[in-house]
């Protein structure tokens, strides 16, 4: 049986992938929450506030996860 991609990653690389996944998931969820608030509850100020989380989470994720190569 051939090893999968995750079997070939070091523990540092696995942590980096999981951190990126967490920030992308958080940003995506906040986007959908913002759309829900805007269109379905018509609470536009809260929708704008939650919508501002998206670029913040993506930027923080890029800062925390660092460059692709091992240091």
C-alpha positions in Angstrom: 0.0 0.0 0.0 1.4 3.4 -1.0 1.7 6.1 1.7 -0.7 9.0 1.3 0.5 12.6 1.2 -0.2 13.1 4.9 2.0 10.1 5.8 4.9 11.8 4.1 4.6 15.1 5.9 6.7 15.9 9.0 5.0 16.9 12.2 5.9 20.6 11.6 4.3 20.4 8.1 1.2 18.7 9.5 0.8 21.5 12.1 1.2 24.2 9.4 -1.4 22.5 7.2 -3.8 22.2 10.1 -3.3 25.9 11.0 -3.9 27.0 7.5 -7.0 24.8 7.3 -8.4 26.3 10.6 -8.0 29.9 9.4 -9.4 29.2 5.9 -12.4 27.4 7.5 -12.9 30.3 10.0 -12.8 32.9 7.2 -15.2 30.9 5.0 -17.6 30.4 7.9 -17.6 34.1 8.8 -18.3 34.9 5.1 -21.4 32.7 5.1 -22.5 34.0 8.4 -22.2 37.6 7.1 -24.2 36.7 4.0 -26.9 35.1 6.2 -27.1 38.1 8.5 -27.3 40.5 5.5 -30.0 38.8 3.5 -32.0 36.7 6.0 -32.0 38.7 9.2 -31.4 42.1 7.5 -29.1 43.1 10.4 -26.8 44.9 8.1 -24.5 46.5 10.6 -23.7 43.2 12.2 -23.3 41.6 8.8 -20.7 44.2 7.8 -18.9 43.7 11.1 -18.8 39.9 10.6 -17.8 40.4 7.0 -14.7 42.3 8.1 -13.5 39.1 9.9 -12.8 37.4 6.6 -9.7 39.3 5.5 -8.6 39.6 9.1 -8.6 35.8 9.5 -7.0 35.2 6.2 -4.2 37.7 6.9 -3.7 36.3 10.4 -3.5 32.8 9.0 -0.9 33.9 6.5 1.1 35.6 9.2 0.9 32.6 11.7 1.6 29.8 9.2 4.6 31.5 7.7 6.4 30.6 4.5 5.9 27.3 2.8 9.5 26.0 3.2 10.9 24.6 6.3 13.0 26.9 8.4 
